[in-house]
C-alpha cells in the first residue's frame, strides 16, 4: 500500500514498506533526497527546483518508516530526535546546512536593532514601549543611540531578571523601566510615542490578534508609530497550518501561531485606525541567523550536557535550527518588519525630501553584507 505523507511541510514522500518514491508538490525546499539503508540508496528527485537543497538521510532503525507514514512531518522529527535517522550531507542539506564561519552574530544583531530604531524614528524626546522586550538588547541600544525613555514588558521571569541586571550593569536605570506584565494590563490612559514588538505576536494566537492591535491603538500617541517584526507563513497555507500541528507547535512553542501577512493586516484594519507605512521581508537573513545559533549550540554542547540535558534534547534543538533554516532558505517562511501609523501623520514623517533617519540616532558602523537577526 502506498502512503502519501509530507516531509518537513515541504516534500511528499510515498512509501511502500521499505521502498520509497518521492514527489515534490508544495513549496519545494528540498530538491534531492538521498536515503541510505544497509548499503542501499534511494534517490528522491524533485520535478521542479525552487531551492537547491540536497540532503542525505541515513536510516538506523526501521521505525523511521512507520513514524513517517503515521505522523508525516512530525514523524520525521520524532525519528531524528529518537536517533532512527541522521542527516549526513555536509554542504546544503537539512542538517549542517551552513559551513561558512565568517558572519559575526553580535554585529548582525546590533545592525538589526539599529534598523528597527531607524524604522521607528526614535529620538531623545520619545517614550518607547517594547511589547515582549526579551533579554534587554533592544532596550540598551535604543537608549544608548537616542537617549529615549524606554518601557519594556515581558511575561518571562527569567528574561525580566536577566534584562534588569543588564540594565543595571549598563547604568541606564533612569532611562529604562522593565515590567513583568501582560500588554493588556497596561493602562490605556498613558500614551507612548513609539511601540516596538519584535517577534512576540507569534505567541498572541489567532483569536487574539485584534486584541493586540486594539491595545496598541489605545496605547499609541496620535502621531506615534508602531513597528512590528514577526515570522510569517504564506497566506495560502495559513488556514491549514492553523488547524493542524507541526514540529514547532509540538516541541518548541506549544500554543504558538505564525500569522500570515493578510491575517496581520486584517486584524489591524478591524481593531485600529492604523495603516501600513513601510513593509520589508527580511526572512532570508534568518537562514544565516539559525546557522549562527546552531554553531553556538554545538560549540557549547558539553556545557548543555553538564546542565543535565540529554541527547534527545540536543537532537530536538538541532532539528529545530535546521527545520527553520530550510523554511527561510526556501522562502517558505518570511520575517516581516512593518511600520504602522495613522493616516495624516505629518509629525512623525515630516518633509519627505529630508533624511528618513532621525538626527538623534548615533549609528554604529556595521560591515556591508552582515545579517539582520532576532534577539
C-alpha positions in Angstrom: 0.0 0.0 0.0 1.3 3.4 -1.0 1.0 6.1 1.7 1.4 9.7 0.9 3.0 11.8 3.6 4.5 15.2 3.9 8.1 15.7 5.0 9.0 18.9 6.8 5.9 20.7 5.5 7.7 20.8 2.1 8.0 17.4 0.3 5.7 14.5 -0.1 7.1 11.0 0.1 5.2 7.8 -0.9 6.4 4.8 0.9 5.6 1.1 0.2 7.2 -0.7 3.2 11.0 -0.3 2.5 10.8 1.3 -0.9 10.0 4.9 -1.5 9.1 7.3 -4.4 9.3 11.0 -3.8 7.3 13.7 -5.5 7.7 17.4 -4.9 4.4 19.1 -4.5 4.2 22.0 -2.2 6.6 24.9 -1.6 9.6 22.9 -2.5 12.6 23.4 -0.2 14.4 20.1 -0.9 15.3 19.3 -4.5 17.0 16.0 -3.9 16.9 13.5 -1.0 19.2 10.5 -0.9 18.1 7.8 1.6 20.6 5.2 2.6 19.9 2.0 4.5 22.0 -1.2 4.8 24.2 -0.2 1.9 21.2 0.5 -0.4 20.5 4.1 -1.6 17.2 5.5 -2.7 17.1 8.9 -4.5 14.1 11.2 -4.3 14.3 13.8 -7.1 12.0 16.8 -7.3 10.4 17.6 -10.6 10.9 21.4 -10.0 13.7 23.0 -8.3 12.9 26.2 -6.5 15.7 25.9 -3.9 18.9 24.0 -4.4 18.8 22.0 -1.2 20.0 18.4 -1.1 20.1 16.1 1.9 21.3 12.6 2.7 19.2 10.6 5.2 20.9 7.6 6.8 18.3 5.2 8.3 19.4 3.5 11.6 16.1 1.9 12.5 13.1 0.6 10.5 10.9 2.6 13.0 11.7 5.6 10.8 9.3 4.4 8.1 6.4 3.7 10.5 6.8 7.1 12.1 6.9 9.0 8.8 3.9 7.0 7.4 1.7 7.6 10.5 2.8 11.1 11.6 4.1 12.7 8.4 6.4 15.6 9.2 6.1 15.1 13.0 7.1 11.5 12.4 10.3 12.7 10.6 11.0 14.9 13.6 10.4 12.1 16.0 12.6 9.8 14.0 15.5 12.3 14.1 15.1 13.1 17.8 15.0 9.3 18.7 18.1 8.6 16.6 16.3 6.5 14.0 17.9 8.6 11.2 20.7 11.1 10.8 21.4 13.7 8.1 24.9 13.2 6.7 25.1 15.9 4.0 27.7 18.5 4.8 27.0 21.2 2.3 23.5 22.3 1.5 21.4 19.7 3.4 18.9 19.8 6.1 21.4 19.3 8.9 24.8 21.0 8.7 23.2 23.5 6.3 25.8 26.2 6.8 29.6 25.7 6.6 30.9 29.3 6.4 32.0 30.9 9.7 32.7 34.4 8.6 29.5 36.1 9.9 29.5 37.7 13.4 26.2 37.3 15.1 26.7 40.1 17.6 27.5 42.6 14.9 24.4 41.5 12.9 22.2 41.8 16.0 23.3 45.4 16.5 22.6 46.2 12.9 19.1 44.7 13.1 18.4 46.7 16.3 19.7 49.9 14.6 17.5 49.3 11.6 14.4 49.0 13.9 15.4 52.2 15.7 15.6 53.9 12.3 12.3 52.5 11.2 10.6 53.7 14.3 12.3 57.2 14.0 13.1 57.2 17.7 14.7 60.3 19.2 15.5 61.7 22.6 12.1 63.2 23.3 10.2 59.9 22.7 8.8 57.4 25.2 9.1 53.9 23.8 7.1 50.8 24.7 8.6 47.4 23.8 6.0 44.6 24.0 7.9 41.5 24.6 11.3 43.0 25.5 13.3 39.8 25.5 16.7 39.9 27.1 17.1 43.6 27.1 19.3 44.1 24.0 17.0 46.5 22.2 16.4 48.5 25.4 20.0 49.2 26.0 20.8 50.0 22.3 17.8 52.3 21.9 18.7 54.3 24.9 22.4 54.5 24.1 21.7 55.6 20.5 18.9 58.0 21.1 18.6 58.9 24.8 14.9 58.0 24.8 12.8 56.8 27.7 12.0 53.1 27.4 9.5 50.8 29.0 9.8 47.1 28.3 7.3 44.4 29.3 7.6 40.6 29.4 5.9 37.6 30.8 9.1 35.7 31.4 10.6 35.9 34.8 13.9 34.7 33.5 14.1 37.4 30.9 12.9 40.0 33.3 15.7 39.2 35.9 18.4 38.9 33.2 17.4 42.2 31.5 17.1 44.0 34.8 20.6 43.1 35.7 21.8 44.0 32.2 20.3 47.5 32.5 21.7 48.0 36.0 25.2 47.0 34.8 24.9 49.5 31.9 23.9 52.2 34.4 20.7 53.0 32.5 18.1 52.6 35.2 17.0 56.3 34.9 16.0 55.7 31.2 14.8 52.1 31.2 11.8 50.7 33.1 11.0 46.9 32.9 7.7 45.4 33.9 6.6 41.8 34.4 3.1 42.0 33.0 0.7 41.3 30.1 0.4 44.1 27.5 -3.4 44.0 28.1 -2.7 45.1 31.7 -1.1 48.5 30.7 -3.4 51.5 31.5 -4.7 53.0 28.2 -4.6 56.5 29.8 -0.8 56.6 29.3 0.4 57.1 25.7 3.7 56.1 24.2 5.3 57.9 21.2 6.6 54.6 19.8 5.6 51.0 20.2 8.0 48.2 19.2 7.1 44.5 19.2 9.8 42.1 17.8 8.6 38.6 17.2 6.1 38.5 20.1 2.9 38.4 18.1 3.6 34.8 17.2 2.7 34.0 20.8 -0.6 36.0 20.8 -2.7 33.4 19.0 -5.0 33.7 16.0 -8.0 34.6 18.1 -6.3 37.5 19.9 -4.7 39.4 17.0 -7.5 42.0 17.1 -7.0 42.4 20.9 -3.3 43.1 20.3 -3.9 45.8 17.7 -6.7 47.3 19.8 -4.3 47.6 22.7 -1.7 49.2 20.5 -4.3 51.6 19.2 -5.2 52.7 22.7 -1.6 53.0 23.9 0.0 54.8 21.0 0.1 58.6 20.8 -1.9 60.1 18.0 1.3 61.0 16.0 3.1 57.8 17.1 4.5 54.8 15.2 4.1 51.1 15.7 6.9 48.8 14.4 6.2 45.1 14.3 8.5 42.3 13.4 7.1 38.8 13.0 7.8 35.4 11.4 5.1 34.6 8.9 3.6 31.8 6.9 2.2 32.2 3.4 -1.4 33.2 3.2 -2.3 30.2 1.0 -1.2 27.8 3.8 -2.4 29.8 6.8 -5.8 28.1 7.4 -4.4 24.6 7.1 -1.4 25.5 9.3 -3.6 27.0 12.0 -5.8 23.9 12.2 -3.0 21.3 12.3 0.1 20.6 14.4 3.7 20.6 13.3 7.2 20.2 14.8 7.4 23.7 16.2 4.0 23.6 17.9 4.6 20.1 19.2 8.1 20.5 20.6 9.2 24.2 20.7 6.4 26.7 21.0 3.2 25.0 22.2 0.3 27.4 21.6 2.3 29.5 19.1 0.8 30.7 15.8 2.7 32.1 12.9 0.4 34.7 11.3 0.2 35.3 7.6 0.6 38.8 6.3 -3.1 39.2 5.5 -4.1 38.0 9.0 -2.0 40.8 10.4 -3.4 43.5 8.1 -7.0 42.2 8.7 -6.6 42.5 12.5 -5.0 45.9 12.0 -8.0 47.1 9.9 -10.6 45.6 12.2 -9.2 46.9 15.6 -7.4 50.1 14.9 -7.0 53.2 12.7 -3.6 52.1 11.6 -2.3 51.8 8.1 0.9 50.3 6.7 3.5 52.9 6.1 6.5 50.6 5.3 7.0 46.8 4.8 10.0 44.7 4.3 10.6 40.9 4.3 14.0 40.1 5.8 13.3 36.4 6.2 16.3 35.3 4.1 18.6 36.7 6.7 17.0 34.4 9.3 18.6 31.5 7.5 22.0 32.9 8.4 20.8 33.6 12.0 19.8 30.0 12.6 23.2 28.8 11.3 24.9 31.0 13.9 22.6 29.8 16.6 23.3 26.1 15.8 27.0 26.8 15.7 26.9 28.4 19.2 24.7 25.5 20.4 27.1 22.9 19.0 30.2 24.6 20.4 28.6 24.7 23.9 27.3 21.1 23.8 29.4 19.9 26.8 28.0 22.8 28.9 24.5 21.8 27.9 25.1 18.2 28.9 26.6 19.4 32.2 23.3 21.2 32.9 21.6 17.8 32.8 20.0 17.9 29.3 20.1 14.6 27.4 20.8 13.6 23.8 17.1 13.8 22.8 17.0 17.4 24.0 20.1 18.2 21.9 18.7 16.5 18.8 15.4 18.3 19.3 17.1 21.7 19.1 19.5 20.6 16.3 16.4 19.7 14.3 14.7 23.0 15.2 17.6 25.1 13.9 17.7 23.3 10.6 14.0 22.8 10.2 13.6 26.5 10.4 16.7 27.3 8.3 15.3 25.2 5.5 12.0 27.2 5.7 13.7 30.5 5.4 16.2 29.3 2.8 13.3 28.2 0.6 11.3 31.3 1.4 8.5 29.1 2.8 8.8 31.3 5.9 9.0 35.0 5.9 10.1 37.6 8.5 8.3 40.9 8.1 9.2 44.3 9.5 6.2 46.6 9.3 5.8 50.3 10.2 2.2 51.2 11.1 0.9 54.7 11.6 -2.4 56.6 11.4 -3.3 58.5 8.2 -2.1 62.1 8.1 0.8 61.6 10.4 3.0 64.5 9.2 4.7 64.9 12.6 6.4 61.6 12.5 7.5 61.7 8.9 8.0 65.4 8.2 9.5 66.6 5.0 9.8 63.6 2.6 12.8 65.1 0.9 14.8 65.2 4.1 16.7 62.3 5.5 14.5 59.5 6.8 16.8 58.9 9.8 16.2 60.9 13.0 19.1 63.1 13.9 19.2 61.7 17.4 20.3 58.3 16.2 24.0 57.6 16.6 24.8 54.8 14.1 27.3 52.1 14.8 29.3 51.2 11.7 28.5 47.7 10.5 30.3 45.9 7.7 28.4 45.6 4.4 26.8 42.2 3.9 26.2 41.5 7.5 22.8 40.0 8.5 19.8 41.1 10.5 18.9 38.7 13.3 16.4 38.2 16.1 17.4 39.0 19.6 
